[in-house]
Amino acid sequence: MSEHLLLAPLLESYFRRRLTKQRNATPATVASYRDALRMLILFAAARLRKRPAALALEDLDRDLVLAFLDELEE
């Protein structure tokens, strides 16, 4: 049985540990990352018809990220 890594706890850990503590990121940097990732998550949730909290890391595959980037350019 494969274990799915939910995206929400991974992102929370990234923001709390990596950006703020290890990288000493400024509040503006954290806000910028937060906003960009929020847009990606909302895009993925709509595209995959899942709740944002139900997204798994494996849901963010190459094709989905490229579609998101294409939409940003439009």
C-alpha positions as CSV (number, residue, x, y, z in Angstrom):
1,M,0.0,0.0,0.0
2,S,1.6,3.3,-1.1
3,E,1.4,6.2,1.3
4,H,0.3,9.6,-0.2
5,L,2.1,12.6,1.1
6,L,-0.5,15.3,1.6
7,L,0.6,18.7,0.3
8,A,-0.7,20.9,3.1
9,P,1.5,19.6,6.0
10,L,4.6,19.7,3.7
11,L,3.9,23.3,2.8
12,E,3.3,24.3,6.4
13,S,6.6,22.6,7.4
14,Y,8.4,24.4,4.5
15,F,7.2,27.8,5.6
16,R,7.7,27.3,9.3
17,R,11.0,25.5,9.2
18,R,12.8,26.1,6.0
19,L,12.0,29.6,5.0
20,T,11.6,31.3,8.3
21,K,14.1,29.5,10.5
22,Q,16.8,28.0,8.3
23,R,16.8,30.6,5.5
24,N,15.9,33.6,7.6
25,A,13.5,34.8,4.8
26,T,12.0,38.2,5.1
27,P,8.2,38.5,5.6
28,A,8.0,39.8,2.0
29,T,9.7,36.7,0.7
30,V,7.4,34.4,2.7
31,A,4.4,36.3,1.5
32,S,5.6,36.0,-2.1
33,Y,6.1,32.3,-1.9
34,R,2.8,31.9,0.0
35,D,0.8,33.8,-2.7
36,A,2.4,31.8,-5.6
37,L,1.9,28.5,-4.0
38,R,-1.7,29.4,-3.1
39,M,-2.4,30.1,-6.8
40,L,-0.9,26.8,-7.8
41,I,-2.9,24.9,-5.2
42,L,-6.1,26.5,-6.2
43,F,-5.4,25.8,-9.9
44,A,-4.5,22.2,-9.1
45,A,-7.6,21.7,-7.0
46,A,-9.9,23.1,-9.7
47,R,-8.2,21.1,-12.4
48,L,-8.2,17.8,-10.4
49,R,-11.6,18.4,-8.8
50,K,-10.3,18.0,-5.3
51,R,-10.4,20.0,-2.2
52,P,-7.1,21.9,-1.7
53,A,-6.5,20.1,1.6
54,A,-6.9,16.7,-0.2
55,L,-4.1,17.4,-2.7
56,A,-1.1,15.0,-2.5
57,L,2.4,15.8,-3.6
58,E,2.1,13.4,-6.5
59,D,-0.8,15.5,-7.8
60,L,1.6,18.2,-8.8
61,D,3.1,16.5,-11.8
62,R,5.0,18.1,-14.7
63,D,1.9,18.5,-16.9
64,L,-0.1,20.2,-14.2
65,V,2.7,22.6,-13.3
66,L,3.2,23.5,-17.0
67,A,-0.5,24.1,-17.5
68,F,-0.4,26.4,-14.5
69,L,2.5,28.3,-15.9
70,D,0.8,28.6,-19.3
71,E,-2.3,30.0,-17.6
72,L,-0.2,32.5,-15.7
73,E,1.3,33.8,-19.0
74,E,-2.2,34.3,-20.5
